Amino acid sequence: MKKLYRSTKSRMLAGVCGGIGEFLGIDPNIVRLLWIALSLPGAGILLYAAAWLIVPEESAA
C-alpha cells in the first residue's frame, strides 16, 4: 500500500509537491504548477503549510 510522504529527493521547499507527485506517479513539476495556480487566491499557501506540518518526511518512514 502506498503512503504519502514529503520527498527528500525531489524537493524545492519542503518536499510536499515532490511527495504528491511521487505518490500519484506524475512529474512533481506538474504538481508544483497546479499548486501555484491554487496559491493565487491564497488557499494553496494555507494548504501547503498544513501539509508541511501533517505529512511525514520520507526518511522518517
Secondary structure, 3 states (H helix, E strand, C coil): CCCCCECCCCCCCCCHHHHHHHHHCCCHHHHHHHHHHHHCCCHHHHHHHHHHHHCCEHHHC
